Amino acid sequence: MQGFYSGTSKLVGLAGAMALLAVVSTTGCSSNQPDPAQQAVNAANQADQSASRAEAAAQKAQAAASQAQSAASQVQQAASDAKAAADRAEAIAEKTMSSARPRRRRVMRRHHAKAASHAKAASSATP
């Protein structure tokens, strides 16, 4: 970034000098125009203001880039947290599903049926 500022300042300074030469060569000795020294001062002031505005814009752009990078980092962290939570939920669901015992109902039905047949046999055997 430092090279950008110094290159911009040099370019603006050269543009001001070229403008000064153009003004001096075309104006001659007109009484309405300020003298060449005053025109050079005005051009230098304008160049300085332009350089200041360019530097301020560059600083704003750098701050915006820093904020965007921070936001991207936060989004990435949130996505990582969400994936970890989903993995944990999936593991819990697997444990819950594997611990269910669907065979128990069949065992209970057999037990009740056997008990009923024993009761029936006992009641029919008794005169």
KAGIMO-V114232 format. One record per pair of residues at least 6 apart in sequence whose C-alpha atoms are under 8 Angstrom apart, sorted by the first residue. I is the first residue (numbers start at 1). J is the second residue. Records with the same first field share a line. If there is no record, write none. Layout:
# KAGIMO-V114232
I->J / J
This chain:
# KAGIMO-V114232
5->51 / 55
8->51
9->47 / 48 / 51
12->47 / 48 / 50 / 51
13->44 / 47
16->40 / 43 / 44 / 47
17->40 / 43
19->43
20->36 / 39 / 40 / 43
23->36 / 39
24->36
27->33
